[in-house]
Amino acid sequence: MAGPHTKEEALRWIQDCLRDGRYIPAMHFQERLIERDFIMADVRHAIENSESIEPYVRGEAVNGGTAWRIIGQNVDGHRSVAVGIEAFDHKRRRRICLCTVFDPTKEKP
């Protein structure tokens, strides 16, 4: 299995990986955190309290998994947060790559 195929499965997979520390922050993600004035706590809050999750099908997943976009609120609840994530298997362990982060009300990824 390359990655989760339903929204429900993807959300559980992503939340479990984040809680367990089985995630890789891509360089692009780290740059966008700073550039777009988010902190990791905002990303965690948005994922744990997800308002929506959708498959992201533009381009190919780098790790052979499936790509998702989760939207939620920041820690303070004053700003929307969209997180681009790839969920994949690596050595028979579920993992995620945090690919990008942005405010979906202001900008596109």
FENKA-V242709 format. One record per helix or strand of 2 or more residues. SS is the DSSP state (alpha for helix, beta for strand). FROM is the first residue (numbers start at 1). LEN is the number of residues. If there is no record, write none. Layout:
ss->SS from->FROM len->LEN
ss->SS from->FROM len->LEN
//
This chain:
ss->alpha from->7 len->14
ss->beta from->23 len->3
ss->alpha from->27 len->9
ss->alpha from->40 len->9
ss->beta from->52 len->4
ss->beta from->66 len->8
ss->beta from->80 len->11
ss->beta from->93 len->10
//
